């Protein structure tokens, strides 16, 4: 799935870039912006992100890495399926 960065009018992937933007207090989706922008929920998000030594921080890093590897895997799958489509035609 893809969204759009309205400020720069370029497509964004719902993977590592999406997750990074959420961690930076921005969001691609309106719901993300509401979640990180709200005083109540925004303070909770900031508290979790500020505690880099927390176990959640390690999980966040792993999630980023796995998101990147899944994106690469899907790209390889798309390339191989395109090759199969070309052979079938």
C-alpha positions in Angstrom: 0.0 0.0 0.0 1.2 3.5 -0.6 0.2 6.9 0.8 1.2 10.4 -0.2 3.4 12.9 1.5 1.1 15.9 0.9 3.9 18.4 1.7 6.3 17.1 -1.0 3.7 15.3 -3.2 5.7 12.1 -3.4 4.6 8.6 -2.6 5.5 7.0 0.7 5.6 3.2 1.4 3.8 1.8 4.4 7.0 0.2 5.7 10.1 1.7 7.3 9.4 5.3 6.1 5.9 5.1 7.5 7.2 3.7 10.9 10.0 6.3 11.0 7.5 9.2 10.4 5.3 7.9 13.2 8.3 7.7 15.6 9.2 11.3 14.7 5.7 12.5 15.7 4.3 12.8 12.2 2.1 10.4 10.4 1.0 9.7 6.9 -2.6 8.9 7.9 -4.9 11.4 9.5 -5.4 8.9 12.4 -1.7 8.9 13.0 -1.5 12.6 13.2 -4.4 12.6 15.6 -2.7 10.0 17.8 0.7 11.7 17.9 -0.8 15.2 18.0 -3.2 14.7 21.0 -1.8 15.9 24.3 -2.9 12.7 26.1 -1.7 10.1 23.6 1.1 12.2 22.3 2.7 12.4 25.8 2.5 8.6 26.0 4.2 8.2 22.7 6.9 10.6 23.6 7.5 8.9 26.9 7.9 5.6 25.2 10.3 7.0 22.6 12.4 9.0 25.1 13.2 5.9 27.1 15.7 4.3 24.6 16.8 1.8 27.1 13.4 0.3 27.5 12.7 -3.2 26.1 10.1 -1.6 23.8 12.9 0.4 22.1 14.7 -2.8 21.2 11.4 -4.1 19.8 11.0 -0.9 17.8 14.4 -1.4 16.2 13.6 -5.0 15.3 10.3 -3.9 13.9 12.1 -1.4 11.6 14.6 -3.9 10.4 11.9 -6.6 9.8 9.8 -4.0 8.0 12.7 -3.2 5.7 13.5 -6.9 5.0 9.8 -7.6 4.3 9.8 -4.7 1.8 12.8 -6.1 0.0 11.3 -9.6 0.0 8.1 -8.3 -1.6 10.1 -6.4 -4.2 11.9 -9.7 -5.2 8.5 -11.5 -5.3 7.1 -8.8 -7.6 10.1 -9.0 -9.9 9.9 -12.8 -10.2 6.1 -12.7 -10.8 6.7 -10.1 -13.6 9.2 -12.4 -15.2 6.7 -15.3 -15.0 4.0 -13.1 -16.6 6.4 -12.2 -19.4 7.1 -15.9 -20.1 3.4 -16.7 -20.1 2.6 -14.1 -22.7 
